[in-house]
């Protein structure tokens, strides 16, 4: 007996445009905007598209490892309506970085702290560069006035 098959986006009856077709116009089942909304969500780095099982499978880790990252506060996954953890692509990249450090012998909590500090340093460096550029621009503008 075959299990349930995945439904292609836009083919489920609930995804169809509920407005009746205009006289002389066929009902448009394929271009309801669902594809565009789905693409927007899947392109969003922060959209929680992956279940815990799928995320663990993609990363080659156990669900317990992902729970450990949550406990170590590397990130907090969003929850589905049923309370299940959902992970974004950004969170999966963080989890992969943590896994790489753990594979090298770093303790999980230390790996999470390292990643957090690396990201804070990168953000501070980016802000510093922006501020330096502003200062340089103002200095150039002041020199032109003189």
Helices and strands as residue ranges (DSSP letters): G 13-15, H 34-43, E 50-51, H 52-59, H 63-71, E 78-79, E 85-87, H 89-103, H 108-145
